[in-house]
Amino acid sequence: MEHEETYLLMMDALDGELAEDGRIKLEAHLRACPPCLQEWQAIMVVHTLLQTTPALSPAVDFAQRTFARLPNRRVRIWTMAAIYALLLLGGVLPILLGVWLAFVLGPVLSEPTILSSISQSIGHALQVMGTVVAALLAGLGEMIVQQPAIVGWLLVLLGIISIWGGVSRQLIFQPAPQQIS
Amino acid sequence: MNEEQVWLDEARQGDKAAFGKLIEAYQTPVYNLAYRMLNNAGEAEEAAQEAFIRAYTRLDSYDPAHKFSTWMLSITSNYCIDIIRKRRALLLSIDEPLPPHPALMSDNSKGPEAQVVMNEQQEMVQALLSELPEDYRETVVLRYWYDLSYEEIAEMMDTTVSAIKSRLFRARRLLAEVGQANGLVTMNDSMVLTAVS
């Protein structure tokens, strides 16, 4: 009999699932194979040790102290209900408001003069935004030219923060262990 | 409806006292699992308390089709594995001397000699368990102290029955190897062969 088959029989024996023919095979192999007998001895000792070791109890006031730490579930349930209600209202209200506005203001807004003035206003607003963004970019460009050291330091700081962020993530969040099958 | 289901229903409606009864009923299995996994009395107590708090706050996600004990042990073991990973991340060695469990120091219900023998046995078991990787340790603890079936353990650990069988098989061999190296083997051949039958 192969050793691997012996191990399977050993496990069945430990689980109390060894059939009669398996028991005969295992006994015969153990009598003929000293290394397997030695391993079986060791496994049996450990098995018996684990089986006979009682569970450990916590300190006598453990339940009391744990009970004192329990959060108030009723408050939590009401808080969650309130949050969900708010979220629901927050989602539904704007839709209702939009539908109402469409009904009320729809006929007015569809007038050609109003439509053209709205499009003009949007065009002006976009022009203003474009001017502001262009000014900001021009200012940034000037700063890069005049103060390259400050920009360099900012880039170095960003690099350091990003590296340390990665390192700390590696240290704190270990990858999940692979299943051994 | 049994007593446990009544407590669970009441606890789900926010009755803390009902959950208190569940804590009293399950404190030993939950604490024992935490201690076997973490090998540290203080951490085990903290983990057991945290497991009960998590169970209480997540009662809505408990599926009554499963045993409450299995669900509770699953929360405990997951939390313990998180602690072990954080411990590893903090580069703390589990080999460093740990404070013994209070029950190993004093128990008036047994005689002094029996107490010494029991303490030695508990220490030996902890020393052996600490040699196992955490997933093997979890499997061994669930199998030996909670008498869970392979199917239940697989469900708890979110894996297959064959993976659990394989883990237990390797864990037993590894424990036997460590036991042999520590001179634990004292049975004679006839005892061993009797044990087969």
Interface residues (C-beta under 8 A of the other chain):
Chain A: Y7 M11 A13 L14 L18 R23 L26 E27 L30 R31 L37 Q38 E39 W40 Q41 A42 I43 M44 V45 V46 H47 L49 L50 Q51 T52 T53 P54 A55 L56 S57 P58 A59 F62 A63 R65 T66 F67 R69 L70 P71 N72 R73 R74 R76 I77 L171 I172 Q174 P177 Q179 I180 S181
Chain B: A11 G14 K16 F19 G20 I23 E24 Q27 T28 P29 Y31 N32 Y35 R36 A44 E45 A48 Q49 F52 I53 Y56 T57 L59 R85 K86 R88 A89 H101 P102 A103 M118 Q121 Q122 M124 V125 L128 P133 E134 D135 V140 Y144 W145 T159 T160 S162 A163 K165 S166 R167 L168 F169 R170 R172 R173 L175 A176 E177 G179 Q180 L184 V185 T186 M187 D189 V192 L193 A195 V196 S197
